[in-house]
Amino acid sequence: MIQRSITSAGEEHANFWNELADEYQTETRISITDFHYGPLLPGDTQLKLLPPDLSELTCLELGAGAGQNSIYLNKAGAHCTALDVSEKQLEHGRTLAARHIADVHFLHADIDELPPFEQNFDLIHSAYGIPFSSHPAALIQHCADLLKPGGQLLFSMGHPVYAGEWLELDEDQGIFMQSYFHPQPDVRESEDAAVQARAYPLSEVIAWIKEAGLHITDLREPAALPVDQMNEVEISMNVPYYSIAWAEQVKELSKFPVVAIFSAHKPLED
Ligand SMILES: C[S@@+](CC[C@H](N)C(=O)[O-])C[C@H]1O[C@@H](n2cnc3c(N)ncnc32)[C@H](O)[C@@H]1O
């Protein structure tokens, strides 16, 4: 039996997300027929960052929540492990996967204390899981070590600009930032726990990726889709991650990127 440990920050995150999981999964509409990167954003059907052929790929998802992206990949023929520190989020994932007859291995683990894996992966992916890491540079290095040659690391992080504060000033509005180089953390509190998701300057994340020996192959800063001008059917067909609370921020998200999406590849061996 493999011993896995959870860091003290991981335990705090688990408490927070266990409390929030039911509400998060009920109030957020997350697609399993497209691959999402963040709220109100186009999915991979439009952004096309995933490999074109997903069949038989071995995939690992970090901070998976209920693993909707892993379910999507499995439905396209990939072999998927979805990892999260919150048992409640994983419980939602197991139920969802069973309902959609998907075969995803849901794994309880901390991104900052990854367990050993029996195999390396073709694709390691994460939609807004890495911002919860206490050591994101080390995590990216760990991902690079876990990739097969030619494998892809694909993840979204909070965009540093979105860490600013939205201000309405007379007839104008925009974002106020104290410092681009030290973005304010996204602090989330529940009754019994508090967690931080951190944003970093884009150049810092790119430096971690390069130091890990990966080649940056894409960087995207997508704008929100105009959900205020779309009907329910259009939203459900085109917006893979949606909630009413996020829809109220469409004005902000159509002017400033809420996440940055990084795609990097491990070089093929000579
Ligand atoms: C914003 S949610 C995103 C979930 C999922 N990727 C999605 O798009 O719905 C962040 C997820 O990261 C997980 N998480 C937070 N800290 C973690 C840690 N230290 N190790 C593993 N997962 C963690 C949370 O439990 C939560 O499910």
The ligand as an SDF file (V2000), in Angstrom:
LIG
                    3D

 27 29  0  0  0  0  0  0  0  0999 V2000
  -11.1570   26.1500   -8.4580 C   0  0  0  0  0  0  0  0  0  0  0  0
  -11.2740   24.4240   -8.1180 S   0  0  0  0  0  0  0  0  0  0  0  0
  -11.0230   23.7720   -9.7530 C   0  0  0  0  0  0  0  0  0  0  0  0
  -11.5390   22.3720   -9.8570 C   0  0  0  0  0  0  0  0  0  0  0  0
  -11.5780   21.8310  -11.2810 C   0  0  0  0  0  0  0  0  0  0  0  0
  -10.2860   21.9070  -11.9100 N   0  0  0  0  0  0  0  0  0  0  0  0
  -12.6150   22.5910  -12.0620 C   0  0  0  0  0  0  0  0  0  0  0  0
  -12.2390   23.2460  -13.0530 O   0  0  0  0  0  0  0  0  0  0  0  0
  -13.7850   22.5230  -11.6830 O   0  0  0  0  0  0  0  0  0  0  0  0
   -9.6860   24.0640   -7.3560 C   0  0  0  0  0  0  0  0  0  0  0  0
   -9.5230   22.6070   -6.9520 C   0  0  0  0  0  0  0  0  0  0  0  0
   -8.2020   22.4200   -6.4460 O   0  0  0  0  0  0  0  0  0  0  0  0
   -8.2540   21.5310   -5.3590 C   0  0  0  0  0  0  0  0  0  0  0  0
   -7.0910   21.7430   -4.4960 N   0  0  0  0  0  0  0  0  0  0  0  0
   -6.8250   22.8130   -3.7160 C   0  0  0  0  0  0  0  0  0  0  0  0
   -5.6670   22.6320   -3.0670 N   0  0  0  0  0  0  0  0  0  0  0  0
   -5.1870   21.4170   -3.4560 C   0  0  0  0  0  0  0  0  0  0  0  0
   -4.0380   20.6740   -3.1200 C   0  0  0  0  0  0  0  0  0  0  0  0
   -3.1420   21.1570   -2.2570 N   0  0  0  0  0  0  0  0  0  0  0  0
   -3.8650   19.4600   -3.6880 N   0  0  0  0  0  0  0  0  0  0  0  0
   -4.7810   18.9650   -4.5800 C   0  0  0  0  0  0  0  0  0  0  0  0
   -5.8960   19.6310   -4.9260 N   0  0  0  0  0  0  0  0  0  0  0  0
   -6.1010   20.8450   -4.3720 C   0  0  0  0  0  0  0  0  0  0  0  0
   -9.5720   21.8680   -4.6540 C   0  0  0  0  0  0  0  0  0  0  0  0
  -10.0150   20.8290   -3.8300 O   0  0  0  0  0  0  0  0  0  0  0  0
  -10.4890   22.1570   -5.8380 C   0  0  0  0  0  0  0  0  0  0  0  0
  -11.1860   20.9970   -6.2440 O   0  0  0  0  0  0  0  0  0  0  0  0
  1  2  1  0
  2  3  1  0
  2 10  1  0
  3  4  1  0
  4  5  1  0
  5  6  1  0
  5  7  1  0
  7  8  2  0
  7  9  1  0
 10 11  1  0
 11 12  1  0
 11 26  1  0
 12 13  1  0
 13 14  1  0
 13 24  1  0
 14 15  1  0
 14 23  1  0
 15 16  2  0
 16 17  1  0
 17 18  1  0
 17 23  2  0
 18 19  1  0
 18 20  2  0
 20 21  1  0
 21 22  2  0
 22 23  1  0
 24 25  1  0
 24 26  1  0
 26 27  1  0
M  CHG  2   2   1   9  -1
M  END
$$$$
